[in-house]
Amino acid sequence: MDAPNDPADNALSALIERLHQRGRLRVWSLVITLFGDAVVPRGGEAPLSGLQDVMARLGVEAGALRTALSRLAGDGWVVRERRGRNSFFSLDNRGRHAFDLATRRIYAAAPPAWDGSWTVAVLPPGMDNGGAEALAERGFLKIANSVHLLPRTLELNDRDDALLAEILLIHGTSAEHPEMLRTLWPSEEIASAYASLIEDYRPFADALSETGLKRPVDAMAARTLLIHDWRRIVLRDPGLPTALLPQDWPGEEARALVRNIYRKLAARSEEWLDITGLPPLADPKLFGSRFGG
């Protein structure tokens, strides 16, 4: 049992308390984070007992976890398999696909590189609402009615995307980017979320440097919470190149903090996965490259 005055343990407990103070906890989302971040790289399957250990440290009761797993199974996100008296869970194809799509953004080392190329999408009449939401999922930002703009940091699959095939797309390059253009992008809400994450996790980072976490399950719980909180913000952030970000944008300070904490938790949390019986990392090099290696 850890000493009551253990700085890292106390700082983790404060983060967990803050998690529950934010309102009704979406346990299923925490489960997806744990699977995508830690279980999938280790073969994709985890015993119920192991999931219960981590979630219990995060203040989630066993009944709430079972309810969340049942919901995920019913929605086609996880698969349950009984072997003897034990239950094992794994992400279904739908759950894996959803986390895989987000992986590039979650573990990116920096904002995306950009050569100044743009794509302008003009929605046809009658497609304004649903089309705008679908474009937002692809990284476009609305700049006027029916007009959406995307700094091309990744290649669009224009020909393979049924939605884009029905929209007027204009590709081009501009060397001049007015300062006012920056005001069209990230919202104050996202900037505030990054600032809050920095404020919340800075004491934990300091305590972690001082003493570390004694138990592997604590490290796994802390890692799960860290990625859960980080992905809630970064996946709402358009993920713009540096040239289009405000000069005081706090996203990169937050990323640096998350990277630092993640690296300090990695070895101890991977030890918990060993103890729980998960197979070795399928691709250690890929895992080591998270947040830039």
HELIX and SHEET records of a PDB file:
HELIX    1   1 PRO A    7  GLN A   21  1                                  15    
HELIX    2   2 VAL A   27  LEU A   34  1                                   8    
HELIX    3   3 PHE A   35  VAL A   39  3                                   5    
HELIX    4   4 VAL A   40  ARG A   42  5                                   3    
HELIX    5   5 LEU A   48  ARG A   57  1                                  10    
HELIX    6   6 ALA A   62  GLY A   74  1                                  13    
HELIX    7   7 ASN A   93  ILE A  106  1                                  14    
HELIX    8   8 ASP A  128  GLU A  137  1                                  10    
HELIX    9   9 LEU A  164  GLU A  166  5                                   3    
HELIX   10  10 GLU A  179  LEU A  184  5                                   6    
HELIX   11  11 GLU A  188  GLU A  210  1                                  23    
HELIX   12  12 PRO A  216  VAL A  234  1                                  19    
HELIX   13  13 THR A  242  LEU A  244  5                                   3    
HELIX   14  14 GLY A  251  THR A  276  1                                  26    
HELIX   15  15 PRO A  284  GLY A  288  1                                   5    
HELIX   16  16 ARG A  290  GLY A  292  5                                   3    
SHEET    1   A 3 GLU A  45  PRO A  47  0                                        
SHEET    2   A 3 ASN A  86  LEU A  91 -1                                        
SHEET    3   A 3 VAL A  78  ARG A  83 -1                                        
SHEET    1   B 4 LEU A 141  ALA A 144  0                                        
SHEET    2   B 4 VAL A 147  PRO A 151 -1                                        
SHEET    3   B 4 SER A 117  VAL A 122 -1                                        
SHEET    4   B 4 LEU A 168  THR A 173 -1                                        
END                                                                             
